[in-house]
Amino acid sequence: MIRKFLHQHRYDENKAWDKIAYDYLKKGAWILDLGCGEGRFLALNPKKIKGIDWSQASVNICKKKGFQVKKADVRNLPFKAQSVPGIHCSHLIEHCLPQDAHQILKEIDRVLKPQGILVIRSPLMWDKFYTDFTHIKPYYPEALLRYLTPGHYQNTLTPISDQYQVMELKYGYQPFPFSIKFCNTLFNILNRWGFPWLKKNSYLLVLKKNG
């Protein structure tokens, strides 16, 4: 009985943060999901959310599910300037070199409408970061804000914008290293609020474009 209860109430960060992101983005006419993968975020509202991915295999899987998706390079978005109401970018930039991550932010800024919402989700550096062979480097929210918010004047790469406002910054925390399933489940439930003594391993950054 207890195991069943804990399993039913186990905290799933991906699902919880999908909902947070969607709640911020849903007021727009439609949402663009960058690097949509196999369509987990698209499934929240297939009529409202459109996806792009540079993997043809992922695009094929999404199309079989009936999702609106196309193959494209996120460094050169196939949309007109200021034409996209909201953008979701989850676990994408950490796979990119700095120049490419910078170019992605430039493209996001180009296509996002004024008053549009941008949600970026990405891992931070922790002991499991490089278990994904395609991870290149973590991009901390403070680094992104240097190129998108006012008050930063010494950037190595070209400034992108100073028109963005932080709506929310939420951190995820690395799981407890326990081998007992009961403890793991219990602490996963508690982890939805975070533990300040644990190392941060991910973040969700919500920005509004004011200009």
JODA-V518658 format. One record per residue. N is the residue number from 1. RES is the residue in three letters. PSI is psi in whole degrees, 0 to 359 (* if undefined). OMEGA is omega in whole degrees, -180 to 180 (* if undefined). D_FIRST is the distance of its C-alpha to the first C-alpha in Angstrom with 1 decimal. Layout:
n=(N:N)
res=(RES:RES)
psi=(PSI:PSI)
omega=(OMEGA:OMEGA)
d_first=(D_FIRST:D_FIRST)
This chain:
n=(1:2:3:4:5:6:7:8:9:10:11:12:13:14:15:16:17:18:19:20:21:22:23:24:25:26:27:28:29:30:31:32:33:34:35:36:37:38:39:40:41:42:43:44:45:46:47:48:49:50:51:52:53:54:55:56:57:58:59:60:61:62:63:64:65:66:67:68:69:70:71:72:73:74:75:76:77:78:79:80:81:82:83:84:85:86:87:88:89:90:91:92:93:94:95:96:97:98:99:100:101:102:103:104:105:106:107:108:109:110:111:112:113:114:115:116:117:118:119:120:121:122:123:124:125:126:127:128:129:130:131:132:133:134:135:136:137:138:139:140:141:142:143:144:145:146:147:148:149:150:151:152:153:154:155:156:157:158:159:160:161:162:163:164:165:166:167:168:169:170:171:172:173:174:175:176:177:178:179:180:181:182:183:184:185:186:187:188:189:190:191:192:193:194:195:196:197:198:199:200:201:202:203:204:205:206:207:208:209:210:211)
res=(MET:ILE:ARG:LYS:PHE:LEU:HIS:GLN:HIS:ARG:TYR:ASP:GLU:ASN:LYS:ALA:TRP:ASP:LYS:ILE:ALA:TYR:ASP:TYR:LEU:LYS:LYS:GLY:ALA:TRP:ILE:LEU:ASP:LEU:GLY:CYS:GLY:GLU:GLY:ARG:PHE:LEU:ALA:LEU:ASN:PRO:LYS:LYS:ILE:LYS:GLY:ILE:ASP:TRP:SER:GLN:ALA:SER:VAL:ASN:ILE:CYS:LYS:LYS:LYS:GLY:PHE:GLN:VAL:LYS:LYS:ALA:ASP:VAL:ARG:ASN:LEU:PRO:PHE:LYS:ALA:GLN:SER:VAL:PRO:GLY:ILE:HIS:CYS:SER:HIS:LEU:ILE:GLU:HIS:CYS:LEU:PRO:GLN:ASP:ALA:HIS:GLN:ILE:LEU:LYS:GLU:ILE:ASP:ARG:VAL:LEU:LYS:PRO:GLN:GLY:ILE:LEU:VAL:ILE:ARG:SER:PRO:LEU:MET:TRP:ASP:LYS:PHE:TYR:THR:ASP:PHE:THR:HIS:ILE:LYS:PRO:TYR:TYR:PRO:GLU:ALA:LEU:LEU:ARG:TYR:LEU:THR:PRO:GLY:HIS:TYR:GLN:ASN:THR:LEU:THR:PRO:ILE:SER:ASP:GLN:TYR:GLN:VAL:MET:GLU:LEU:LYS:TYR:GLY:TYR:GLN:PRO:PHE:PRO:PHE:SER:ILE:LYS:PHE:CYS:ASN:THR:LEU:PHE:ASN:ILE:LEU:ASN:ARG:TRP:GLY:PHE:PRO:TRP:LEU:LYS:LYS:ASN:SER:TYR:LEU:LEU:VAL:LEU:LYS:LYS:ASN:GLY)
psi=(313:317:319:317:313:322:318:330:15:134:122:104:319:312:318:318:331:315:318:312:314:322:325:326:341:343:339:164:323:170:138:125:111:132:55:349:228:9:24:315:324:327:343:327:83:335:334:332:129:145:154:150:149:359:118:326:316:320:317:318:316:319:324:332:357:16:155:105:149:156:126:161:122:346:352:77:133:54:151:160:137:48:353:123:326:144:134:124:99:125:55:308:333:348:4:149:157:317:324:320:320:317:323:316:321:318:320:314:324:315:342:133:154:140:6:161:136:128:121:130:135:153:158:176:121:180:349:1:314:12:342:115:336:0:128:308:153:147:108:151:325:326:318:319:334:333:357:349:159:161:7:121:354:79:141:317:168:131:147:311:159:26:7:145:134:122:323:144:113:138:147:160:148:146:159:138:53:147:350:121:320:314:317:314:315:313:334:324:312:334:347:336:348:153:117:342:356:156:135:138:359:168:159:120:124:124:146:133:111:332:*)
omega=(-180:180:180:179:-179:178:-179:-177:179:-179:177:-175:-179:-180:-179:-179:171:-179:178:-180:-178:180:176:-172:-168:-179:178:-178:176:-174:175:178:-179:-178:-170:179:-178:168:-180:-180:179:-176:179:178:-175:180:-174:-174:176:-177:169:178:180:177:179:179:178:178:180:179:-180:-180:177:178:179:-178:176:-174:177:176:-179:178:-178:177:179:-173:-177:-180:179:179:177:-178:-174:-177:-177:-176:175:-178:-173:175:180:-170:-180:178:-172:170:-177:-179:179:177:177:179:177:178:177:180:176:-180:-179:-172:-177:179:169:-174:178:-179:176:176:177:177:-176:176:172:179:173:-169:178:-174:-175:171:170:-173:-177:176:180:178:175:175:-176:-178:179:178:179:-177:178:-177:-174:-177:-177:174:-179:-172:-179:179:179:177:-176:175:-177:-177:171:-173:-174:180:179:177:179:172:-176:-179:169:-176:-179:-177:175:-177:179:178:-179:-175:-179:-180:179:-179:-180:-178:173:176:-179:-174:178:177:178:178:-175:-180:177:-180:177:-180:180:177:172:-177:179:-179:173:180:-175:-177:*)
d_first=(0.0:3.8:5.5:5.2:6.2:8.7:9.9:10.7:12.4:14.1:17.8:20.1:23.6:25.5:24.0:24.2:27.7:28.7:27.9:29.9:32.8:32.8:32.9:36.0:37.7:37.0:40.0:42.4:43.8:42.1:40.4:41.5:38.9:40.7:39.5:37.0:35.9:34.0:33.4:29.9:31.6:33.9:31.1:30.4:33.7:35.8:38.7:39.0:38.2:40.7:40.3:42.6:42.1:44.7:42.8:44.0:41.0:38.6:40.9:41.0:37.2:37.1:39.9:38.1:35.3:37.9:38.0:41.2:42.0:45.1:46.1:47.8:48.5:46.8:50.0:52.0:50.0:51.5:51.6:54.4:54.7:52.6:51.1:47.3:45.4:42.4:41.4:38.1:38.6:35.5:35.6:39.2:41.7:40.4:41.7:45.2:48.3:49.4:52.1:49.8:47.2:50.1:51.4:48.0:48.0:51.6:50.7:47.7:50.1:52.7:50.7:48.5:49.9:50.9:48.0:45.7:42.3:41.5:38.0:38.0:35.0:35.6:34.4:36.1:37.3:34.6:34.2:32.7:35.2:37.5:35.0:35.9:39.3:40.6:39.9:43.3:42.7:40.5:42.1:41.2:41.1:44.1:46.1:45.4:46.4:49.7:50.7:49.3:49.8:52.9:54.2:54.1:57.6:57.5:55.5:56.4:55.9:57.3:55.6:53.8:53.4:53.1:51.8:48.0:45.9:42.5:40.0:36.9:36.2:32.5:31.5:28.6:27.8:27.3:23.8:23.1:24.3:21.4:20.5:17.1:14.5:12.2:15.5:16.6:13.7:14.1:17.8:17.8:16.3:19.0:21.6:22.2:24.5:26.0:27.0:30.8:31.0:29.6:32.0:32.2:31.8:32.2:33.5:33.8:37.3:38.4:42.1:44.4:47.8:50.3:53.5)
